[in-house]
C-alpha cells in the first residue's frame, strides 16, 4: 500500500509541477529536468509515470478537451433526436445555448485552457483551432444532410470539404480569439452571440434557405 501511495503522490506532484512550469514557460521552453527538480524526483522516476514531456502535457489537457467534445456531441445528439420539422428554430437556439455551455466549461477549467490557448506551441495541441475545425466540420456535414433530409435545404446544394473547412475555421478562429482575450465570462458570451448572429445569415445564404429562422 505504501508503494501505491508513493506512486500516486509522485504522479500528482509531477502533474502539479508540470502545470506550473507549462503555465510559466510554455510547452516548448519547459525543461524536463526542471520539472523533475521541482518535483524532487529523478528523470528515471519521471519515466515510470510518463513516456515524455508530451505525455505529461496530454494528461493535463486531454481530459478537459474530451469533456468539451462530449458537451458538444451531447447537444448535437439531443437535437437530432428531438427536433421536428415545425421546431426548426430550435436548430439556431440549440447552437447558441451549446456555445454558452462550452464557454462556461472553459471558464470553469481556465488554467487548462490557458495551456491549450497560450502555452501549447511545440505540442500536439499547438494548432487547436485546426483540431476544433476538423472535429466540428464532420458534425456540420451531418447537420447539412439533416436539413436536406427534411427538405429545408435542396439536395442540389453541395458544399465541398475545402469550403466547409475554411468557413468553419474562420468561425472557430474568431471564437478562440474572443476566448484568448480573457474577457469576463458574460462579456465573452455576449461577443460570441454577436458573432453567431453575424454568421448565421451567411449560412442561410450559402444553403439557400429562404426562411428567416434565426
C-alpha atoms as one frame of an Amber mdcrd trajectory, in Angstrom:
protein
   0.000   0.000   0.000   2.869   2.355   0.790   4.297   1.908  -2.705   0.910
   2.695  -4.245   0.583   5.849  -2.147   4.120   6.906  -3.083   3.388   6.323
  -6.771   0.149   8.318  -6.585   1.838  11.162  -4.704   4.712  11.335  -7.190
   2.266  11.279 -10.088   0.226  14.102  -8.551   3.408  16.087  -7.826   4.571
  15.738 -11.426   1.196  16.911 -12.714   1.170  19.882 -10.347   4.751  20.920
 -11.104   4.291  20.251 -14.806   1.254  22.520 -14.904   3.154  25.271 -13.074
   6.110  25.060 -15.460   3.997  24.885 -18.612   1.975  27.908 -17.480   5.119
  29.896 -16.762   7.363  28.883 -19.661   5.083  27.286 -22.245   5.385  23.748
 -23.550   8.319  24.381 -25.866  10.524  26.141 -23.301   9.707  23.891 -20.356
  12.626  21.618 -19.480  12.055  18.079 -18.298  14.976  18.307 -15.883  13.443
  21.349 -14.193  10.125  19.543 -13.779  11.976  16.662 -12.131  13.987  19.010
  -9.928  10.899  20.949  -8.833   9.049  17.700  -8.095  12.095  16.290  -6.275
  12.253  13.171  -8.447  14.869  11.680 -10.743  14.392  11.544 -14.502  14.223
   7.773 -14.115  11.296   8.173 -11.740   9.632  10.548 -14.210   9.725   7.906
 -16.952   7.873   5.480 -14.699   4.918   7.873 -14.957   5.184   9.497 -18.387
   6.900   8.477 -21.598   7.943  12.063 -22.326   7.044  15.721 -21.797   4.204
  15.491 -24.314   2.591  12.662 -22.344   2.617  14.855 -19.233   1.079  17.755
 -21.149  -1.513  15.396 -22.632  -2.636  14.212 -19.215  -3.076  17.811 -18.117
  -5.210  18.933 -21.060  -6.784  15.950 -22.829  -9.435  15.082 -20.207 -10.883
  18.604 -20.394 -10.730  18.643 -24.190 -12.544  15.303 -24.323 -15.168  16.588
 -21.896 -15.632  19.694 -24.043 -16.169  17.436 -27.062 -18.721  15.453 -25.059
 -20.686  18.626 -24.260 -20.763  19.482 -27.961 -21.757  15.965 -29.033 -24.497
  15.649 -26.417 -26.093  18.860 -27.669 -25.894  17.563 -31.232 -27.326  14.163
 -30.262 -30.173  15.686 -28.265 -31.032  17.945 -31.166 -31.119  15.226 -33.814
 -33.252  13.023 -31.563 -35.798  15.641 -30.550 -36.213  18.220 -33.284 -39.293
  18.091 -35.522 -39.934  19.983 -38.709 -42.061  22.627 -37.016 -39.251  23.188
 -34.499 -36.580  24.266 -36.940 -35.978  27.460 -34.965 -34.568  25.215 -32.223
 -31.668  24.492 -34.555 -30.360  28.008 -34.084 -31.328  28.254 -30.398 -29.621
  24.952 -29.626 -26.397  26.076 -31.284 -26.454  29.308 -29.298 -27.059  27.521
 -25.982 -24.396  24.981 -26.864 -21.762  27.709 -27.211 -22.785  29.154 -23.834
 -22.323  25.741 -22.221 -18.901  25.355 -23.812 -17.812  28.819 -22.659 -18.986
  28.001 -19.124 -16.905  24.825 -19.181 -13.810  26.619 -20.490 -14.037  29.262
 -17.769 -14.562  26.564 -15.140 -11.316  24.944 -16.342  -9.482  28.187 -17.010
  -5.930  27.042 -16.268  -6.225  24.007 -18.513  -7.404  26.088 -21.446  -4.727
  28.685 -20.788  -2.304  25.856 -21.510  -4.139  24.990 -24.720  -4.628  28.558
 -25.986  -1.377  30.214 -24.908   1.201  27.621 -23.910   0.908  24.716 -26.359
   3.427  25.818 -29.014   5.536  22.792 -29.935   3.000  20.286 -28.590   0.332
  18.229 -30.346  -2.153  20.961 -29.449  -0.354  23.950 -30.941  -2.947  24.295
 -33.714  -6.006  23.822 -31.565  -8.157  25.835 -33.988  -7.418  23.325 -36.743
  -8.317  20.453 -34.418 -11.628  22.079 -33.467 -12.377  22.847 -37.114 -11.799
  19.275 -38.271 -13.903  17.866 -35.445 -16.768  20.311 -35.994 -16.788  20.006
 -39.785 -17.842  16.362 -39.505 -20.810  17.345 -37.350 -21.768  20.301 -39.532
 -21.769  17.986 -42.539 -24.299  15.803 -40.672 -26.295  18.928 -39.830 -26.488
  19.914 -43.518 -27.517  16.384 -44.504 -30.229  16.501 -41.842 -31.592  19.770
 -43.255 -31.572  18.206 -46.712 -33.429  15.136 -45.443 -36.131  17.463 -44.078
 -36.172  19.405 -47.369 -35.140  22.657 -45.715 -32.066  22.615 -47.945 -32.063
  21.426 -51.536 -30.156  18.234 -52.280 -28.622  20.163 -55.158 -26.663  22.268
 -52.669 -23.189  20.780 -52.446 -20.565  22.229 -50.116 -17.080  20.883 -50.924
 -14.920  19.852 -47.985 -12.399  22.646 -48.563 -15.155  25.288 -48.481 -16.705
  23.797 -45.359 -13.265  23.749 -43.759 -12.453  27.414 -44.301 -15.950  28.502
 -43.247 -15.668  26.535 -40.011 -12.082  27.656 -39.448 -12.971  31.334 -39.783
 -15.767  30.910 -37.232 -13.819  28.958 -34.623 -10.687  31.059 -35.061 -12.781
  34.076 -34.081 -14.425  32.262 -31.153 -11.000  31.220 -29.872  -9.675  34.742
 -30.386 -12.505  36.052 -28.185 -11.594  33.473 -25.540  -7.916  34.395 -25.737
  -8.715  37.972 -24.746  -9.902  36.624 -21.381 -12.828  38.986 -21.053 -15.232
  38.489 -18.145 -17.323  35.379 -18.745 -20.599  37.142 -19.561 -18.834  39.527
 -21.940 -17.315  36.551 -23.749 -20.797  35.054 -24.106 -22.155  38.351 -25.409
 -19.415  38.644 -28.034 -19.824  35.005 -29.054 -23.560  35.577 -29.501 -22.853
  38.634 -31.681 -20.549  36.518 -33.817 -23.219  33.824 -34.062 -25.818  36.385
 -35.171 -23.348  37.636 -37.758 -22.514  34.265 -39.326 -25.971  32.646 -39.402
 -27.324  34.790 -42.274 -24.223  33.768 -44.217 -25.003  30.092 -43.667 -28.586
  30.705 -44.758 -27.346  32.340 -47.956 -24.872  29.534 -48.704 -27.538  26.893
 -48.091 -30.151  28.979 -49.950 -32.588  28.886 -47.057 -35.277  31.486 -47.517
 -36.980  31.294 -44.128 -35.900  33.815 -41.522 -35.477  31.359 -38.679 -32.537
  32.575 -36.633
